[in-house]
């Protein structure tokens, strides 16, 4: 009986060693390879390009307004400068998301899954069920980390695709915006142009920027945060319900000590 039990333990440990080796040498490099996440990275790069264009447009329009004669354009220039700062924050969030797409999978399969296998092997040898429960939790956390970024990117893309036209319209609005040419033709014409055509164009452009800013905040910040909160809540529910508790009979068969 004891010989059969030891043989089962050896088989389980050998299986855990195999899983660890495969996870580190095969799965982790593939999960961390950007080519394995080409679509998600391309979608994120597209958003990054759009945010750079929006931020640059807002900053350029602000600078142009600030150098026009008089102080009439100063308030609008300040508002556009503030919008440019928000776009830079969104840009930082997108770059972080881009890096995590590859890093999350690599961390999961090179660190967390092997660690879970080691703890489970200790549980099999020593008979400590607490190690087995900890291993199960680490495995679930690793899977959540691996899935959370692609899931948030996919959901963000679905929402962004519905509002992408607004962002494109904003970029086109900046390309059609020509503030400097409006200021030609003498002081009287300058003042008239600045108070009518230029402000109308800038106001319309600022409205487009606000809409685009809202779209980018939702898709780049709010949705990833909501996905993260949902995953954390799901893990807590699973742990609270003792769903990860291993079958006592099966564990007893694996960790029973010699009489």
LUMROKOL-386180 format. One record per residue (C-alpha): residue number from 1; x, y, z. Coordinates in steps of 0.25 Angstrom, whole numbers, plus 5000, padded with zeros to 4 digits. Layout:
LUMROKOL-386180
PT	i	c1	c2	c3
PT	NUM	X	Y	Z .
...
end
This chain:
LUMROKOL-386180
PT	i	c1	c2	c3
PT	1	5000	5000	5000 .
PT	2	5011	5010	5004 .
PT	3	5019	5006	4992 .
PT	4	5007	5009	4983 .
PT	5	5005	5022	4990 .
PT	6	5020	5026	4988 .
PT	7	5019	5023	4974 .
PT	8	5007	5032	4972 .
PT	9	5014	5043	4979 .
PT	10	5026	5041	4970 .
PT	11	5017	5041	4958 .
PT	12	5010	5054	4962 .
PT	13	5023	5061	4965 .
PT	14	5029	5057	4952 .
PT	15	5016	5062	4945 .
PT	16	5018	5076	4953 .
PT	17	5032	5076	4948 .
PT	18	5028	5074	4934 .
PT	19	5017	5085	4935 .
PT	20	5028	5094	4941 .
PT	21	5038	5092	4930 .
PT	22	5028	5093	4919 .
PT	23	5022	5106	4925 .
PT	24	5036	5112	4926 .
PT	25	5042	5108	4913 .
PT	26	5031	5107	4904 .
PT	27	5018	5115	4908 .
PT	28	5025	5127	4915 .
PT	29	5034	5131	4903 .
PT	30	5022	5129	4894 .
PT	31	5012	5137	4903 .
PT	32	5023	5148	4904 .
PT	33	5026	5149	4889 .
PT	34	5019	5162	4883 .
PT	35	5016	5154	4871 .
PT	36	5006	5145	4879 .
PT	37	4999	5158	4882 .
PT	38	5000	5165	4869 .
PT	39	4985	5169	4867 .
PT	40	4984	5175	4881 .
PT	41	4997	5182	4880 .
PT	42	4993	5188	4866 .
PT	43	4980	5192	4872 .
PT	44	4987	5199	4883 .
PT	45	4997	5205	4874 .
PT	46	4986	5211	4866 .
PT	47	4980	5218	4878 .
PT	48	4994	5223	4882 .
PT	49	4995	5230	4868 .
PT	50	4982	5236	4870 .
PT	51	4985	5241	4884 .
PT	52	4998	5247	4879 .
PT	53	4991	5254	4868 .
PT	54	4980	5259	4877 .
PT	55	4990	5264	4888 .
PT	56	4999	5270	4877 .
PT	57	4987	5277	4871 .
PT	58	4983	5283	4884 .
PT	59	4997	5288	4888 .
PT	60	4999	5294	4874 .
PT	61	4986	5301	4874 .
PT	62	4988	5306	4888 .
PT	63	5002	5312	4884 .
PT	64	4997	5318	4872 .
PT	65	4985	5325	4880 .
PT	66	4995	5330	4890 .
PT	67	5004	5337	4880 .
PT	68	4992	5344	4873 .
PT	69	4991	5359	4876 .
PT	70	4984	5363	4889 .
PT	71	4979	5355	4900 .
PT	72	4966	5350	4894 .
PT	73	4971	5336	4890 .
PT	74	4978	5334	4904 .
PT	75	4966	5327	4911 .
PT	76	4964	5318	4900 .
PT	77	4979	5315	4898 .
PT	78	4979	5311	4913 .
PT	79	4968	5302	4911 .
PT	80	4974	5295	4900 .
PT	81	4987	5293	4907 .
PT	82	4980	5286	4919 .
PT	83	4973	5277	4909 .
PT	84	4987	5274	4903 .
PT	85	4992	5270	4917 .
PT	86	4980	5260	4919 .
PT	87	4983	5254	4905 .
PT	88	4998	5251	4910 .
PT	89	4992	5244	4922 .
PT	90	4984	5235	4913 .
PT	91	4996	5233	4905 .
PT	92	5004	5228	4917 .
PT	93	4993	5218	4920 .
PT	94	4993	5213	4906 .
PT	95	5008	5210	4906 .
PT	96	5006	5203	4919 .
PT	97	4995	5195	4914 .
PT	98	5004	5191	4901 .
PT	99	5015	5187	4910 .
PT	100	5006	5178	4919 .
PT	101	5000	5171	4908 .
PT	102	5013	5163	4906 .
PT	103	5018	5164	4921 .
PT	104	5006	5158	4927 .
PT	105	5007	5145	4920 .
PT	106	5022	5144	4922 .
PT	107	5020	5147	4937 .
PT	108	5009	5137	4938 .
PT	109	5016	5125	4932 .
PT	110	5030	5128	4936 .
PT	111	5028	5131	4951 .
PT	112	5014	5129	4956 .
PT	113	5010	5115	4950 .
PT	114	5024	5109	4953 .
PT	115	5023	5115	4967 .
PT	116	5009	5108	4968 .
PT	117	5015	5095	4964 .
PT	118	5026	5096	4974 .
PT	119	5016	5098	4985 .
PT	120	5007	5087	4980 .
PT	121	5019	5078	4980 .
PT	122	5022	5082	4994 .
PT	123	5008	5079	4998 .
PT	124	5009	5065	4992 .
PT	125	5022	5062	4999 .
PT	126	5019	5068	5013 .
PT	127	5004	5066	5014 .
PT	128	5001	5081	5016 .
PT	129	4988	5084	5010 .
PT	130	4990	5099	5012 .
PT	131	5001	5099	5002 .
PT	132	4992	5092	4992 .
PT	133	4981	5103	4994 .
PT	134	4992	5114	4992 .
PT	135	4996	5107	4980 .
PT	136	4982	5107	4974 .
PT	137	4980	5122	4978 .
PT	138	4994	5126	4971 .
PT	139	4990	5118	4959 .
PT	140	4976	5125	4958 .
PT	141	4983	5139	4960 .
PT	142	4993	5136	4949 .
PT	143	4982	5132	4939 .
PT	144	4974	5145	4943 .
PT	145	4987	5153	4941 .
PT	146	4989	5146	4927 .
PT	147	4975	5149	4923 .
PT	148	4972	5163	4929 .
PT	149	4980	5171	4919 .
PT	150	4975	5164	4906 .
PT	151	4961	5164	4911 .
PT	152	4961	5179	4914 .
PT	153	4968	5182	4901 .
PT	154	4957	5174	4893 .
PT	155	4946	5181	4901 .
PT	156	4952	5194	4899 .
PT	157	4954	5192	4884 .
PT	158	4939	5188	4883 .
PT	159	4935	5201	4889 .
PT	160	4946	5209	4882 .
PT	161	4941	5204	4868 .
PT	162	4927	5210	4871 .
PT	163	4933	5224	4874 .
PT	164	4945	5224	4865 .
PT	165	4939	5233	4855 .
PT	166	4938	5244	4865 .
PT	167	4953	5243	4867 .
PT	168	4956	5243	4852 .
PT	169	4947	5256	4851 .
PT	170	4955	5263	4861 .
PT	171	4968	5260	4854 .
PT	172	4962	5265	4841 .
PT	173	4956	5277	4848 .
PT	174	4971	5281	4853 .
PT	175	4976	5279	4839 .
PT	176	4965	5288	4833 .
PT	177	4968	5298	4844 .
PT	178	4977	5310	4839 .
PT	179	4978	5320	4850 .
PT	180	4990	5327	4845 .
PT	181	4984	5330	4831 .
PT	182	4972	5337	4838 .
PT	183	4981	5347	4844 .
PT	184	4986	5353	4831 .
PT	185	4982	5367	4826 .
PT	186	4985	5378	4836 .
PT	187	4980	5380	4850 .
PT	188	4966	5383	4847 .
PT	189	4964	5370	4839 .
PT	190	4972	5363	4850 .
PT	191	4963	5367	4861 .
PT	192	4950	5364	4852 .
PT	193	4956	5350	4848 .
PT	194	4960	5346	4862 .
PT	195	4947	5350	4868 .
PT	196	4938	5343	4857 .
PT	197	4944	5332	4848 .
PT	198	4956	5328	4857 .
PT	199	4948	5327	4870 .
PT	200	4937	5319	4862 .
PT	201	4947	5309	4857 .
PT	202	4954	5308	4870 .
PT	203	4941	5306	4878 .
PT	204	4937	5295	4868 .
PT	205	4951	5289	4869 .
PT	206	4950	5289	4884 .
PT	207	4937	5282	4884 .
PT	208	4942	5271	4876 .
PT	209	4954	5270	4885 .
PT	210	4945	5268	4897 .
PT	211	4937	5257	4890 .
PT	212	4950	5250	4886 .
PT	213	4956	5252	4900 .
PT	214	4943	5245	4906 .
PT	215	4945	5234	4896 .
PT	216	4959	5232	4900 .
PT	217	4957	5233	4915 .
PT	218	4946	5222	4914 .
PT	219	4954	5212	4905 .
PT	220	4968	5214	4910 .
PT	221	4965	5216	4925 .
PT	222	4951	5213	4930 .
PT	223	4949	5200	4923 .
PT	224	4962	5194	4927 .
PT	225	4960	5198	4941 .
PT	226	4946	5192	4941 .
PT	227	4951	5179	4935 .
PT	228	4962	5179	4946 .
PT	229	4951	5182	4957 .
PT	230	4942	5171	4952 .
PT	231	4954	5161	4951 .
PT	232	4957	5164	4966 .
PT	233	4943	5162	4970 .
PT	234	4942	5149	4963 .
PT	235	4954	5144	4969 .
PT	236	4949	5148	4983 .
PT	237	4936	5141	4980 .
PT	238	4943	5128	4976 .
PT	239	4952	5129	4989 .
PT	240	4941	5132	4998 .
PT	241	4933	5121	4993 .
PT	242	4944	5111	4995 .
PT	243	4943	5107	4981 .
PT	244	4958	5104	4980 .
PT	245	4958	5094	4991 .
PT	246	4963	5081	4986 .
PT	247	4956	5068	4988 .
PT	248	4959	5063	5002 .
PT	249	4959	5048	4998 .
PT	250	4968	5051	4986 .
PT	251	4978	5058	4995 .
PT	252	4977	5048	5005 .
PT	253	4981	5037	4995 .
PT	254	4993	5046	4991 .
PT	255	4999	5051	5004 .
PT	256	4996	5040	5014 .
PT	257	5008	5037	5022 .
PT	258	5014	5023	5025 .
PT	259	5008	5016	5036 .
end
